[in-house]
Amino acid sequence: MQKKNRSRLSGRLFFALCAASAFALSGCSGLSEFMSAGDPMAPEKGKLLMTLKASGEQQFQCTADKKGRWWKFIAPDAVLVDEKGRIIARQGPDFIFRASDGSVLSAKIVKWDTHPKSHNNLRDVLFETRAQGKKKGVLTGIRWVSRTEGAGGQPQTRCSPSQIGTTLKVPFTAVYRFYQ
C-alpha cells in the first residue's frame, strides 16, 4: 500500500514540476492567464496584474415607491489589501478606487452574475475602469477590475415604515482582481 502511495506522489510531483516548467518557459503572461482562470468575471483579453482581498460595508438607504419599501444601494466602502495585509486601495462612492499612492480609477459595472449562488452575498461583477487625474501609481494601466467570491453585503430583510430614509451598512468580504 505504501509503495502505491509513493508512486502516486511521485507522479503528482512530476506533473507539478512539468507544469511549473511550462509556466516558467511561457513567461508571466502564461502565469497570469492561469491565475485568472478561476475568475468567472475575467475580461476576455485582460492580463491579470494583482489580486487583493477586500473587506468593508455596502451602504443602503430605506426607500419607498409604488411597489413598496426596499433598500436602495448607495455606495461601497471597502479596504483592499495585498497578501501581506498592506492597504493598497479603497473603493468608495460611485465605485471609485483610490490607491494609497494617490492613483485613482473611476469604475462602472459592465458585467454581472445573472444567477448568483445566494441572495445573501454580493454578485460577481466586472468593472470597466478609467484613470482619473494625472497621478501615476499602482492603479495606472488598470482597465478592468473583477469582484468575486463575495460574502455578505446584502440586506437580509425589507425595510420597515419606521426605517424610511435611514441608512443600513452590511459587512462583506470579496476578492478583487485588477487587469490591464
Buried (B, 14 or more C-beta within 10 A) or exposed (E): EEEEEEEEEEEEEEEEEEEEEEBEEEEEEEBBBBBBEEBEBBBEEBBBBBBBBBBBBBBBBBBBEEEEBBBEEBBBBBBBBBEEEEEBBBBBEEBBBBBEEEBBBBBEEEBEBEEBEEEBBBBBBBBBBEBBEEEEBBBEEBBBBBBBBBBBBBBEEEBEEEBEEEEBEBEBBBBBBBBB
